[in-house]
Amino acid sequence: MSGAGAEGGRAGADTARPGVAGRRPGADAPRPGVAGRRPGADAPRPGAGTSENAERDELYGRLRAYEGRAAATAGRGKDPVNEPMIRHWCEAMGDTSPAYRGPDAVAPPTMLQAWTMGGLSGHTDGTGRSAAYDEMFALLDGAGYTSVVATDCEQEYPRLLRPGDRITFDTVIESVSPRKTTRLGTGYFVTTRTDVHADGELAGTHRFRILKYRPAQRNKDAEPARRPRPVINRDNAGFWAGVAEHRLLIQRCTDCATLRLPWLPGCNACGGAEWDTVEAGGEGTVFSHVVMHHPSFPAFAPDGEGGPYAVALVELAEGVRIVSNVIGVPYDKVRVGMPVHLEFLRTDPDLELPVFRASEGG
């Protein structure tokens, strides 16, 4: 989550059409066989940070012994790929692509991990985490590396999934990095790789990387915490240029006039690549919200103490949605349906963000 709680907001439509390349899972998904990457929270990838001397790191030597060992074996999806789950996913994401409907429907590629999940009850058929995986984490916990943060994931899609496909998967501990020192603290990056098969044929690969770390000691007299910088690239630079002018710009497909937010390279409705923009009027309602209790992040809390704060999915009057912060009311007073209006908040000298103030009487 960047800036106001999202990288320009995550609107509903962020699942890929098959065959459309993109830069991160959850946005326009990569073509089958092409990996997508989603940078994680406030933790760098394994190449970042300061590496300690691995030769003197006895724990690293013990952790490396787990590389190549199974984290889960002979896993089975609880359900075959099915149309109701595809429909729920598309509705949640706001994806109206016709590729995911009808007799020739395929599953959105970015649903890959969803078919392997065990739900609230987990995998009860003995295909859950392996003893090796639990041993490795116990080793890290015992050495004081008790905190964890997801940093990024990569997916590849050798073939599309279709309703009726039966899913099996195997997960391996692919790599453990040498000890790294990051802004969050010192720890080890652990990468697992899950190979997903459909009726015995490789359908996708999901790499997931976490940082198991010992939190850094915070100096209360240090410079005040700043919000994470939004990632600005060719696809969303126009959005942030608008924010700098106190304008919230929404992409509009010039072929079918469908609006989209966050900004994407192509239209999820018709596949059109050409677009222009319309400026949001600024009125909206809270569509859903969560209250962040942990970890504490002073930059997001008005009192500077890092206490709970609300992150909301705001539905604009134009019909698209954006993730941002609701201001003007305590975090526990934010509610679904609350009317809000757009403001621009300067959080520090180098960053200004779109946020939403609760309207009077809301």
Secondary structure, 3 states (H helix, E strand, C coil): CCCCCCCCCCCCCCCCCCCCCCCCCCCCCCCCCCCEEEECCCCCCCCCCEECCHHHCHHHHHHHCCCCCEEEEEEECCCCCCHHHHHHHHHHHCCCCHHHCCCCCCCCHHHHHHHHCCCCCCCCCCCCCCHHHHHHHHHHHHCCCCEEEEEEEEEECCCCCCCCCCEEEEEEEEEECCCEECCCEEEEEEEEEEEEEECCEEEEEEEEEEEEEEECCCCCCCCCCCCCCCCCCCCCHHHHHHHHCCCCEEEEECCCCCEECCCCCCCCCCCCCCEEEEECCCEEEEEEEEEECCCCCHHHCCCCCCCCEEEEEEEECCCCEEEEEEECCCHHHCCCCCEEEEEEEEEECCEEEEEEEECCCC
